[in-house]
Amino acid sequence: MTAGSRPIAFCSTAIRALASGLLGPAATTVARQTLKAERSLSAQVWAFAAKSAGVDLVHHNVFFCAGPKAEFDDLHAGRPPRAPTIYLCAQDRGLPDAPPERERFEIILNAPPLCGLSHPSEEFAPCQTRTFLTLARFGLRFDPLPEAFALTTPGRFERLFPASLGSLYGQSPHAMMAAFQRPTARTPIAGLYLAGSGAHPGAGVPMATLSARHAAEAILSDRTLTSTCPQTAMPGGTSTA
Ligand SMILES: Cc1cc2nc3c(=O)[nH]c(=O)nc-3n(C[C@H](O)[C@H](O)[C@H](O)COP(=O)(O)OP(=O)(O)OC[C@H]3O[C@@H](n4cnc5c(N)ncnc54)[C@H](O)[C@@H]3O)c2cc1C
């Protein structure tokens, strides 16, 4: 299989979809390590508008849990942390204009990716209780509380990005050489290149952008090497002052 005469860059968090066969059997030779590699974390993400009270929020806020070891023990056991650390982005704070009465908020809680384990994180009510009871203990209240459609779960991330297992950052970055085990830009399929947070060097907008640069450099270099135009001497001279 080739990707045709024009190079294609497959840009995605879910490069694992290729090896999984979701883009056809010929693409299963690409990034095969993603099938066996441990996945990075997923998350439960709330996006909603509400009035807040009780805490003087800034743009970025982190509410740390009392015991990070217990939080990560829960994640390794495949369940959402019972006592989570909560990141809250008050998107209308820190801007030149005063925030509206009903502000936009994004809340992120770490969650395990889907690994065939039972996944209580799919349930709206427990997640709502865990999130907003924890914040209430810090004195922070919201009115109204967000409804189910405001919550994105690991299962919903998997549905949005099939074969990702809900994992937000591709392969797990946890090991000395993990960054070097990620898929690189070139693939066994001529003309098909990988970019995005599932590729080397890693997740996050700056890293995904770097991977796009690697893919662009690979495309330019390969097209130069495979040029079908024969080298030739140019007629004429060079005009110099
Ligand atoms: C909740 C959350 C918060 C984050 N916060 C940060 C942060 O603060 N800072 C940071 O640096 N990173 C953050 N990240 C990570 C960052 O968003 C990702 O690492 C980065 O966006 C990955 O870029 P990408 O191009 O690989 O994938 P994406 O940004 O996911 O882009 C893939 C694109 O492909 C499109 N697409 C998918 N399937 C198809 C299809 N079949 N046909 C056509 N188009 C398709 C999608 O709609 C999407 O636009 C966050 C991620 C999440 C989930």
The ligand as a Tripos MOL2 file, in Angstrom:
@<TRIPOS>MOLECULE
LIG
   53    58     1     0     0
SMALL
NO_CHARGES

@<TRIPOS>ATOM
      1 C1         -9.3820   18.4780   28.4600 C.3       1 LIG1
      2 C2         -8.0220   18.6880   27.8440 C.ar      1 LIG1
      3 C3         -7.2380   19.7520   28.2570 C.ar      1 LIG1
      4 C4         -5.9990   19.9650   27.6930 C.ar      1 LIG1
      5 N1         -5.2670   21.0470   28.1020 N.ar      1 LIG1
      6 C5         -4.0920   21.2970   27.4950 C.ar      1 LIG1
      7 C6         -3.3360   22.4660   27.8440 C.ar      1 LIG1
      8 O1         -3.7420   23.2640   28.7030 O.2       1 LIG1
      9 N2         -2.1510   22.6800   27.2190 N.ar      1 LIG1
     10 C7         -1.6740   21.8280   26.2660 C.ar      1 LIG1
     11 O2         -0.6110   22.0770   25.7040 O.2       1 LIG1
     12 N3         -2.3760   20.7160   25.9110 N.ar      1 LIG1
     13 C8         -3.5500   20.4420   26.4960 C.ar      1 LIG1
     14 N4         -4.2580   19.3160   26.1590 N.ar      1 LIG1
     15 C9         -3.6540   18.3840   25.1970 C.3       1 LIG1
     16 C10        -3.7750   18.9450   23.7910 C.3       1 LIG1
     17 O3         -5.0930   19.3980   23.5810 O.3       1 LIG1
     18 C11        -3.4660   17.8240   22.8130 C.3       1 LIG1
     19 O4         -2.2140   17.1990   23.1340 O.3       1 LIG1
     20 C12        -3.3770   18.3920   21.3800 C.3       1 LIG1
     21 O5         -4.5470   19.0980   21.0650 O.3       1 LIG1
     22 C13        -3.2100   17.2350   20.4340 C.3       1 LIG1
     23 O6         -3.1820   17.7260   19.1220 O.3       1 LIG1
     24 P1         -3.4910   16.7440   17.9270 P.3       1 LIG1
     25 O7         -3.3390   17.5580   16.6920 O.co2     1 LIG1
     26 O8         -2.7070   15.4870   18.0740 O.co2     1 LIG1
     27 O9         -5.0090   16.2760   18.1170 O.3       1 LIG1
     28 P2         -6.3290   17.1590   18.1840 P.3       1 LIG1
     29 O10        -6.0840   18.5220   18.7430 O.co2     1 LIG1
     30 O11        -7.3160   16.2880   18.8740 O.co2     1 LIG1
     31 O12        -6.7120   17.3480   16.6520 O.3       1 LIG1
     32 C14        -7.2200   16.2980   15.8670 C.3       1 LIG1
     33 C15        -8.2430   16.9160   14.9280 C.3       1 LIG1
     34 O13        -8.6650   15.9170   13.9840 O.3       1 LIG1
     35 C16       -10.0640   16.0250   13.8660 C.3       1 LIG1
     36 N5        -10.5450   14.7110   13.4450 N.ar      1 LIG1
     37 C17       -10.6470   13.5900   14.1700 C.ar      1 LIG1
     38 N6        -11.1200   12.5840   13.4140 N.ar      1 LIG1
     39 C18       -11.3300   13.0780   12.1980 C.ar      1 LIG1
     40 C19       -11.8000   12.5290   10.9810 C.ar      1 LIG1
     41 N7        -12.1310   11.2410   10.8730 N.pl3     1 LIG1
     42 N8        -11.8660   13.3400    9.8970 N.ar      1 LIG1
     43 C20       -11.4810   14.6340    9.9780 C.ar      1 LIG1
     44 N9        -11.0360   15.1990   11.1110 N.ar      1 LIG1
     45 C21       -10.9550   14.4430   12.1980 C.ar      1 LIG1
     46 C22       -10.5700   16.3900   15.2270 C.3       1 LIG1
     47 O14       -11.8370   16.9940   15.1450 O.3       1 LIG1
     48 C23        -9.4960   17.3960   15.6630 C.3       1 LIG1
     49 O15        -9.7840   18.6960   15.2570 O.3       1 LIG1
     50 C24        -5.5060   19.0870   26.7020 C.ar      1 LIG1
     51 C25        -6.2960   18.0160   26.2850 C.ar      1 LIG1
     52 C26        -7.5470   17.8150   26.8460 C.ar      1 LIG1
     53 C27        -8.3840   16.6830   26.3560 C.3       1 LIG1
@<TRIPOS>BOND
     1     1     2 1
     2     2     3 ar
     3     2    52 ar
     4     3     4 ar
     5     4     5 ar
     6     4    50 ar
     7     5     6 ar
     8     6     7 ar
     9     6    13 1
    10     7     8 2
    11     7     9 ar
    12     9    10 ar
    13    10    11 2
    14    10    12 ar
    15    12    13 ar
    16    13    14 ar
    17    14    15 1
    18    14    50 ar
    19    15    16 1
    20    16    17 1
    21    16    18 1
    22    18    19 1
    23    18    20 1
    24    20    21 1
    25    20    22 1
    26    22    23 1
    27    23    24 1
    28    24    25 2
    29    24    26 1
    30    24    27 1
    31    27    28 1
    32    28    29 2
    33    28    30 1
    34    28    31 1
    35    31    32 1
    36    32    33 1
    37    33    34 1
    38    33    48 1
    39    34    35 1
    40    35    36 1
    41    35    46 1
    42    36    37 ar
    43    36    45 ar
    44    37    38 ar
    45    38    39 ar
    46    39    40 ar
    47    39    45 ar
    48    40    41 1
    49    40    42 ar
    50    42    43 ar
    51    43    44 ar
    52    44    45 ar
    53    46    47 1
    54    46    48 1
    55    48    49 1
    56    50    51 ar
    57    51    52 ar
    58    52    53 1
@<TRIPOS>SUBSTRUCTURE
     1 LIG1         1 GROUP 0 **** ****
